[in-house]
Amino acid sequence: MQSGALHRLIYVSSAVGVLRADELDRILLRAKASNAGAGITGLLLFYEGSFLQVIEGSPAGVLSLMERIRRDRRHSSLTPLESSPCSARAFPGSSMGYVAPRNLTDSQRLDFSRLLIEQREAGQTAAAKTSLVDHLWSFLSSFREIQAA
């Protein structure tokens, strides 16, 4: 792990159009190389047309990557779920951990779908945001064993 301040940003977004497996593979290969060079770690999930990504690294690195993602025309409805300093990386072993949709367990698929519904319906109250973040981390804990491939 790099020394210095760490920041974590988690977002969800919708894919624009149909994302083919070979296109996703190209995105992942480029992201792994770029993230490794920038000291970024994290996790990417893609299921039923939605992305969920955890990005961890230096504050400047995370925010720079997030701006590139915001400009990427393959995303719409990009919504940050969490953005804050962190004391340790949740996914330290991978510059871009990824679990293919076919490798998600039934429980993970259901939790991902529920999380997306909860995110869309969450109000602006502190209780709703706390509930969403709690559900998010409960869901993400099932991926903690992701390591670099």
Beta strands, then each sheet from edge to edge (+ up, - down):
strand 1: 6-15
strand 2: 41-47
strand 3: 50-57
strand 4: 75-86
strand 5: 97-99
sheet 1: 4+ 1- 3+ 2- 5-
end
